[in-house]
Amino acid sequence: MAATRSAGSESQQEMLETLITGRRLRDITDLPFDLAA
């Protein structure tokens, strides 16, 4: 988290926080299927 804050990238920080809280867990598990299509 500190790395994204020091880089000044707000969108990356938000994405990291979203991933950590697990709100995108389903999207992550579907990623291999999306890439295969």
DSSP file (Angstrom, degrees, kcal/mol; ACC not computed):
  #  RESIDUE AA STRUCTURE BP1 BP2  ACC     N-H-->O    O-->H-N    N-H-->O    O-->H-N    TCO  KAPPA ALPHA  PHI   PSI    X-CA   Y-CA   Z-CA
    1    1 A M     >        0   0    0      0, 0.0     4,-2.1     0, 0.0     5,-0.2   0.000 360.0 360.0 360.0 -41.5    0.0    0.0    0.0
    2    2 A A  H  >  +     0   0    0      1,-0.2     4,-2.8     2,-0.2     5,-0.2   0.865 360.0  56.1 -63.0 -34.4    2.8    2.4    0.8
    3    3 A A  H  > S+     0   0    0      1,-0.2     4,-1.7     2,-0.2    -1,-0.2   0.904 108.4  45.9 -65.5 -40.6    4.4    1.8   -2.6
    4    4 A T  H  >>S+     0   0    0      2,-0.2     5,-1.4     1,-0.2     4,-0.7   0.862 113.5  50.4 -71.1 -33.0    1.2    2.8   -4.4
    5    5 A R  H ><5S+     0   0    0     -4,-2.1     3,-0.8     1,-0.2    -2,-0.2   0.930 111.2  47.2 -67.8 -44.5    0.8    5.9   -2.2
    6    6 A S  H 3<5S+     0   0    0     -4,-2.8    -1,-0.2     1,-0.3    -2,-0.2   0.808 108.2  56.2 -69.0 -27.8    4.4    7.0   -2.7
    7    7 A A  H 3<5S-     0   0    0     -4,-1.7    -1,-0.3    -5,-0.2    -2,-0.2   0.683 106.9-131.1 -75.3 -16.8    4.0    6.5   -6.5
    8    8 A G  T <<5 +     0   0    0     -3,-0.8     2,-1.0    -4,-0.7    -3,-0.2   0.688  57.5 143.0  77.7  18.1    1.0    8.8   -6.4
    9    9 A S     >< +     0   0    0     -5,-1.4     4,-1.8     1,-0.2    -1,-0.2  -0.783  24.7 179.6 -96.9 100.3   -1.2    6.5   -8.3
   10   10 A E  H  > S+     0   0    0     -2,-1.0     4,-2.5     1,-0.2    -1,-0.2   0.896  80.1  51.8 -67.1 -41.3   -4.7    6.9   -6.8
   11   11 A S  H  > S+     0   0    0      1,-0.2     4,-2.3     2,-0.2    -1,-0.2   0.890 110.0  49.1 -66.4 -38.0   -6.3    4.4   -9.2
   12   12 A Q  H  > S+     0   0    0      2,-0.2     4,-2.5     1,-0.2    -1,-0.2   0.893 110.8  50.9 -66.7 -38.2   -3.7    1.7   -8.5
   13   13 A Q  H  X S+     0   0    0     -4,-1.8     4,-2.4    -9,-0.2    -2,-0.2   0.919 111.2  47.8 -64.6 -43.0   -4.2    2.3   -4.7
   14   14 A E  H  X S+     0   0    0     -4,-2.5     4,-2.3     2,-0.2    -2,-0.2   0.905 111.8  50.0 -64.0 -41.2   -7.9    1.9   -5.1
   15   15 A M  H  X S+     0   0    0     -4,-2.3     4,-2.5     2,-0.2    -2,-0.2   0.915 111.0  49.3 -64.4 -42.1   -7.6   -1.2   -7.1
   16   16 A L  H  X S+     0   0    0     -4,-2.5     4,-2.5     1,-0.2    -2,-0.2   0.920 111.2  49.1 -62.6 -44.0   -5.2   -2.7   -4.6
   17   17 A E  H  X S+     0   0    0     -4,-2.4     4,-2.3     1,-0.2    -1,-0.2   0.891 110.8  51.0 -63.0 -38.7   -7.6   -1.9   -1.7
   18   18 A T  H  X>S+     0   0    0     -4,-2.3     5,-1.3     2,-0.2     4,-0.8   0.919 110.9  48.0 -63.9 -43.8  -10.5   -3.5   -3.7
   19   19 A L  H ><5S+     0   0    0     -4,-2.5     3,-0.6     1,-0.2    -2,-0.2   0.907 111.7  50.5 -63.1 -41.5   -8.5   -6.6   -4.3
   20   20 A I  H 3<5S+     0   0    0     -4,-2.5    -1,-0.2     1,-0.2    -2,-0.2   0.894 108.3  51.1 -65.8 -39.9   -7.5   -6.8   -0.6
   21   21 A T  H 3<5S-     0   0    0     -4,-2.3    -1,-0.2    -5,-0.2    -2,-0.2   0.623 111.2-124.1 -76.0 -10.3  -11.1   -6.4    0.6
   22   22 A G  T X<5S+     0   0    0     -4,-0.8     3,-1.2    -3,-0.6     4,-0.3   0.573  71.6 129.2  86.1  10.0  -12.1   -9.2   -1.7
   23   23 A R  T 3 <S+     0   0    0     -5,-1.3     3,-0.2     1,-0.3    -4,-0.2   0.731  80.6  41.3 -71.1 -19.1  -14.8   -7.4   -3.7
   24   24 A R  T 3> S+     0   0    0     -6,-0.6     4,-2.1     1,-0.1    -1,-0.3   0.176  78.9 112.9-110.8  17.6  -13.2   -8.5   -7.0
   25   25 A L  H <> S+     0   0    0     -3,-1.2     4,-2.2     1,-0.2     5,-0.2   0.891  77.4  51.4 -58.0 -41.8  -12.4  -12.1   -5.9
   26   26 A R  H  > S+     0   0    0     -4,-0.3     4,-1.5     1,-0.2    -1,-0.2   0.903 108.6  51.4 -63.4 -40.9  -14.9  -13.5   -8.4
   27   27 A D  H  > S+     0   0    0      1,-0.2     4,-0.7     2,-0.2    -1,-0.2   0.883 109.4  50.9 -63.3 -37.9  -13.4  -11.4  -11.2
   28   28 A I  H >< S+     0   0    0     -4,-2.1     3,-0.8     1,-0.2    -2,-0.2   0.907 108.8  50.1 -67.3 -41.4   -9.9  -12.7  -10.4
   29   29 A T  H 3< S+     0   0    0     -4,-2.2     4,-0.3     1,-0.2    -1,-0.2   0.781 111.3  50.0 -69.7 -24.6  -11.0  -16.4  -10.4
   30   30 A D  H >X S+     0   0    0     -4,-1.5     4,-2.1    -5,-0.2     3,-0.5   0.594  86.5  91.5 -84.6 -11.6  -12.7  -15.8  -13.8
   31   31 A L  H <X S+     0   0    0     -3,-0.8     4,-2.6    -4,-0.7     5,-0.2   0.887  80.8  52.9 -55.8 -47.1   -9.6  -14.2  -15.3
   32   32 A P  H 3> S+     0   0    0      0, 0.0     4,-1.6     0, 0.0    -1,-0.2   0.884 111.3  48.3 -58.2 -35.6   -8.0  -17.5  -16.6
   33   33 A F  H <> S+     0   0    0     -3,-0.5     4,-1.1    -4,-0.3    -2,-0.2   0.876 110.7  50.8 -70.3 -37.1  -11.3  -18.2  -18.5
   34   34 A D  H  < S+     0   0    0     -4,-2.1     3,-0.2     1,-0.2    -1,-0.2   0.898 111.1  48.4 -65.4 -39.8  -11.4  -14.7  -19.8
   35   35 A L  H  < S+     0   0    0     -4,-2.6    -1,-0.2     1,-0.2    -2,-0.2   0.826 108.9  53.6 -70.2 -31.2   -7.8  -15.0  -21.1
   36   36 A A  H  <        0   0    0     -4,-1.6    -1,-0.2    -5,-0.2    -2,-0.2   0.754 360.0 360.0 -74.8 -23.8   -8.5  -18.3  -22.7
   37   37 A A     <        0   0    0     -4,-1.1    -1,-0.2    -3,-0.2    -2,-0.2   0.481 360.0 360.0 -74.7 360.0  -11.5  -17.0  -24.7
